[in-house]
Amino acid sequence: MVVTGGPGVGKTTLVNSILMILRAKGVKCLLCAPTGRAAKRLTEATGMEAKTIHRHRHQAARLTDDPRVLIRPAAECLRGCY
């Protein structure tokens, strides 16, 4: 899921609400952002560690052979997002 929007539209509130629901259901979540600065801000806002898209993709490729894990280039995931 990609969340976009200008300042004050509720991106942080939306992400925190989704995370609260998913954690209550026992779902493991990974947070990623396009830049290191954005990842730092996401970590501060959610209390969960966030990494860059590139770092998650690189680590997932090394750590798993699980066919349920979908790894796509960041550009492909963000295509069509404004």
PyMOL CGO cylinders between C-alpha atoms (Angstrom):
from pymol import cmd
from pymol.cgo import CYLINDER

trace = [
    CYLINDER, 0.00, 0.00, 0.00, 1.29, 3.44, -0.86, 0.3, 1, 1, 1, 1, 1, 1,
    CYLINDER, 1.29, 3.44, -0.86, -0.06, 6.40, 1.12, 0.3, 1, 1, 1, 1, 1, 1,
    CYLINDER, -0.06, 6.40, 1.12, 0.39, 9.83, -0.43, 0.3, 1, 1, 1, 1, 1, 1,
    CYLINDER, 0.39, 9.83, -0.43, -0.97, 13.31, 0.16, 0.3, 1, 1, 1, 1, 1, 1,
    CYLINDER, -0.97, 13.31, 0.16, -0.13, 16.82, 1.15, 0.3, 1, 1, 1, 1, 1, 1,
    CYLINDER, -0.13, 16.82, 1.15, 0.55, 18.14, 4.65, 0.3, 1, 1, 1, 1, 1, 1,
    CYLINDER, 0.55, 18.14, 4.65, -2.29, 17.82, 7.12, 0.3, 1, 1, 1, 1, 1, 1,
    CYLINDER, -2.29, 17.82, 7.12, -4.49, 15.42, 5.14, 0.3, 1, 1, 1, 1, 1, 1,
    CYLINDER, -4.49, 15.42, 5.14, -4.17, 12.56, 7.64, 0.3, 1, 1, 1, 1, 1, 1,
    CYLINDER, -4.17, 12.56, 7.64, -1.44, 10.26, 6.27, 0.3, 1, 1, 1, 1, 1, 1,
    CYLINDER, -1.44, 10.26, 6.27, 0.06, 9.64, 9.70, 0.3, 1, 1, 1, 1, 1, 1,
    CYLINDER, 0.06, 9.64, 9.70, -3.36, 9.10, 11.29, 0.3, 1, 1, 1, 1, 1, 1,
    CYLINDER, -3.36, 9.10, 11.29, -4.28, 6.64, 8.54, 0.3, 1, 1, 1, 1, 1, 1,
    CYLINDER, -4.28, 6.64, 8.54, -1.03, 4.69, 8.86, 0.3, 1, 1, 1, 1, 1, 1,
    CYLINDER, -1.03, 4.69, 8.86, -1.30, 4.52, 12.66, 0.3, 1, 1, 1, 1, 1, 1,
    CYLINDER, -1.30, 4.52, 12.66, -4.92, 3.34, 12.45, 0.3, 1, 1, 1, 1, 1, 1,
    CYLINDER, -4.92, 3.34, 12.45, -4.09, 0.63, 9.92, 0.3, 1, 1, 1, 1, 1, 1,
    CYLINDER, -4.09, 0.63, 9.92, -1.12, -0.52, 12.01, 0.3, 1, 1, 1, 1, 1, 1,
    CYLINDER, -1.12, -0.52, 12.01, -3.27, -0.68, 15.15, 0.3, 1, 1, 1, 1, 1, 1,
    CYLINDER, -3.27, -0.68, 15.15, -5.80, -2.92, 13.38, 0.3, 1, 1, 1, 1, 1, 1,
    CYLINDER, -5.80, -2.92, 13.38, -3.15, -5.16, 11.83, 0.3, 1, 1, 1, 1, 1, 1,
    CYLINDER, -3.15, -5.16, 11.83, -1.22, -5.55, 15.10, 0.3, 1, 1, 1, 1, 1, 1,
    CYLINDER, -1.22, -5.55, 15.10, -4.46, -6.50, 16.89, 0.3, 1, 1, 1, 1, 1, 1,
    CYLINDER, -4.46, -6.50, 16.89, -4.91, -9.25, 14.29, 0.3, 1, 1, 1, 1, 1, 1,
    CYLINDER, -4.91, -9.25, 14.29, -1.32, -10.44, 14.77, 0.3, 1, 1, 1, 1, 1, 1,
    CYLINDER, -1.32, -10.44, 14.77, -0.16, -9.39, 11.31, 0.3, 1, 1, 1, 1, 1, 1,
    CYLINDER, -0.16, -9.39, 11.31, 3.56, -8.70, 10.93, 0.3, 1, 1, 1, 1, 1, 1,
    CYLINDER, 3.56, -8.70, 10.93, 4.14, -5.35, 9.23, 0.3, 1, 1, 1, 1, 1, 1,
    CYLINDER, 4.14, -5.35, 9.23, 7.18, -3.80, 7.61, 0.3, 1, 1, 1, 1, 1, 1,
    CYLINDER, 7.18, -3.80, 7.61, 7.26, -0.05, 7.13, 0.3, 1, 1, 1, 1, 1, 1,
    CYLINDER, 7.26, -0.05, 7.13, 9.21, 1.45, 4.28, 0.3, 1, 1, 1, 1, 1, 1,
    CYLINDER, 9.21, 1.45, 4.28, 9.63, 4.89, 2.77, 0.3, 1, 1, 1, 1, 1, 1,
    CYLINDER, 9.63, 4.89, 2.77, 11.27, 6.25, -0.37, 0.3, 1, 1, 1, 1, 1, 1,
    CYLINDER, 11.27, 6.25, -0.37, 14.03, 8.15, 1.47, 0.3, 1, 1, 1, 1, 1, 1,
    CYLINDER, 14.03, 8.15, 1.47, 16.00, 7.80, 4.67, 0.3, 1, 1, 1, 1, 1, 1,
    CYLINDER, 16.00, 7.80, 4.67, 14.54, 11.03, 5.97, 0.3, 1, 1, 1, 1, 1, 1,
    CYLINDER, 14.54, 11.03, 5.97, 10.98, 9.81, 5.32, 0.3, 1, 1, 1, 1, 1, 1,
    CYLINDER, 10.98, 9.81, 5.32, 11.79, 6.47, 7.00, 0.3, 1, 1, 1, 1, 1, 1,
    CYLINDER, 11.79, 6.47, 7.00, 13.06, 8.33, 10.07, 0.3, 1, 1, 1, 1, 1, 1,
    CYLINDER, 13.06, 8.33, 10.07, 9.87, 10.42, 10.22, 0.3, 1, 1, 1, 1, 1, 1,
    CYLINDER, 9.87, 10.42, 10.22, 7.71, 7.29, 9.82, 0.3, 1, 1, 1, 1, 1, 1,
    CYLINDER, 7.71, 7.29, 9.82, 9.60, 5.60, 12.66, 0.3, 1, 1, 1, 1, 1, 1,
    CYLINDER, 9.60, 5.60, 12.66, 9.04, 8.62, 14.91, 0.3, 1, 1, 1, 1, 1, 1,
    CYLINDER, 9.04, 8.62, 14.91, 5.34, 8.82, 14.01, 0.3, 1, 1, 1, 1, 1, 1,
    CYLINDER, 5.34, 8.82, 14.01, 4.51, 5.13, 14.46, 0.3, 1, 1, 1, 1, 1, 1,
    CYLINDER, 4.51, 5.13, 14.46, 6.94, 3.86, 17.06, 0.3, 1, 1, 1, 1, 1, 1,
    CYLINDER, 6.94, 3.86, 17.06, 7.87, 1.05, 14.64, 0.3, 1, 1, 1, 1, 1, 1,
    CYLINDER, 7.87, 1.05, 14.64, 11.11, 0.81, 12.72, 0.3, 1, 1, 1, 1, 1, 1,
    CYLINDER, 11.11, 0.81, 12.72, 10.82, 1.98, 9.11, 0.3, 1, 1, 1, 1, 1, 1,
    CYLINDER, 10.82, 1.98, 9.11, 13.49, 1.52, 6.46, 0.3, 1, 1, 1, 1, 1, 1,
    CYLINDER, 13.49, 1.52, 6.46, 13.95, 2.67, 2.91, 0.3, 1, 1, 1, 1, 1, 1,
    CYLINDER, 13.95, 2.67, 2.91, 12.26, 0.68, 0.16, 0.3, 1, 1, 1, 1, 1, 1,
    CYLINDER, 12.26, 0.68, 0.16, 15.69, -0.22, -1.21, 0.3, 1, 1, 1, 1, 1, 1,
    CYLINDER, 15.69, -0.22, -1.21, 16.92, -1.57, 2.14, 0.3, 1, 1, 1, 1, 1, 1,
    CYLINDER, 16.92, -1.57, 2.14, 13.79, -3.71, 2.70, 0.3, 1, 1, 1, 1, 1, 1,
    CYLINDER, 13.79, -3.71, 2.70, 14.00, -5.10, -0.81, 0.3, 1, 1, 1, 1, 1, 1,
    CYLINDER, 14.00, -5.10, -0.81, 17.69, -5.91, -0.46, 0.3, 1, 1, 1, 1, 1, 1,
    CYLINDER, 17.69, -5.91, -0.46, 17.28, -7.59, 2.94, 0.3, 1, 1, 1, 1, 1, 1,
    CYLINDER, 17.28, -7.59, 2.94, 14.19, -9.56, 1.91, 0.3, 1, 1, 1, 1, 1, 1,
    CYLINDER, 14.19, -9.56, 1.91, 15.98, -10.92, -1.14, 0.3, 1, 1, 1, 1, 1, 1,
    CYLINDER, 15.98, -10.92, -1.14, 18.79, -12.23, 1.08, 0.3, 1, 1, 1, 1, 1, 1,
    CYLINDER, 18.79, -12.23, 1.08, 16.65, -13.55, 3.93, 0.3, 1, 1, 1, 1, 1, 1,
    CYLINDER, 16.65, -13.55, 3.93, 13.80, -15.46, 2.35, 0.3, 1, 1, 1, 1, 1, 1,
    CYLINDER, 13.80, -15.46, 2.35, 13.02, -18.16, -0.16, 0.3, 1, 1, 1, 1, 1, 1,
    CYLINDER, 13.02, -18.16, -0.16, 9.34, -17.98, 0.80, 0.3, 1, 1, 1, 1, 1, 1,
    CYLINDER, 9.34, -17.98, 0.80, 7.28, -17.74, -2.41, 0.3, 1, 1, 1, 1, 1, 1,
    CYLINDER, 7.28, -17.74, -2.41, 4.62, -15.72, -0.56, 0.3, 1, 1, 1, 1, 1, 1,
    CYLINDER, 4.62, -15.72, -0.56, 7.04, -12.80, -0.23, 0.3, 1, 1, 1, 1, 1, 1,
    CYLINDER, 7.04, -12.80, -0.23, 6.64, -10.46, -3.16, 0.3, 1, 1, 1, 1, 1, 1,
    CYLINDER, 6.64, -10.46, -3.16, 9.63, -8.29, -3.96, 0.3, 1, 1, 1, 1, 1, 1,
    CYLINDER, 9.63, -8.29, -3.96, 9.22, -5.61, -6.58, 0.3, 1, 1, 1, 1, 1, 1,
    CYLINDER, 9.22, -5.61, -6.58, 11.45, -2.72, -7.60, 0.3, 1, 1, 1, 1, 1, 1,
    CYLINDER, 11.45, -2.72, -7.60, 10.45, 0.54, -5.92, 0.3, 1, 1, 1, 1, 1, 1,
    CYLINDER, 10.45, 0.54, -5.92, 9.80, 2.19, -9.29, 0.3, 1, 1, 1, 1, 1, 1,
    CYLINDER, 9.80, 2.19, -9.29, 7.29, -0.53, -10.17, 0.3, 1, 1, 1, 1, 1, 1,
    CYLINDER, 7.29, -0.53, -10.17, 5.49, -0.17, -6.84, 0.3, 1, 1, 1, 1, 1, 1,
    CYLINDER, 5.49, -0.17, -6.84, 5.26, 3.60, -7.19, 0.3, 1, 1, 1, 1, 1, 1,
    CYLINDER, 5.26, 3.60, -7.19, 4.28, 3.69, -10.88, 0.3, 1, 1, 1, 1, 1, 1,
    CYLINDER, 4.28, 3.69, -10.88, 1.17, 5.80, -11.34, 0.3, 1, 1, 1, 1, 1, 1,
    CYLINDER, 1.17, 5.80, -11.34, 1.42, 7.46, -7.90, 0.3, 1, 1, 1, 1, 1, 1,
    CYLINDER, 1.42, 7.46, -7.90, 1.49, 11.23, -7.80, 0.3, 1, 1, 1, 1, 1, 1,
]
cmd.load_cgo(trace, "trace")
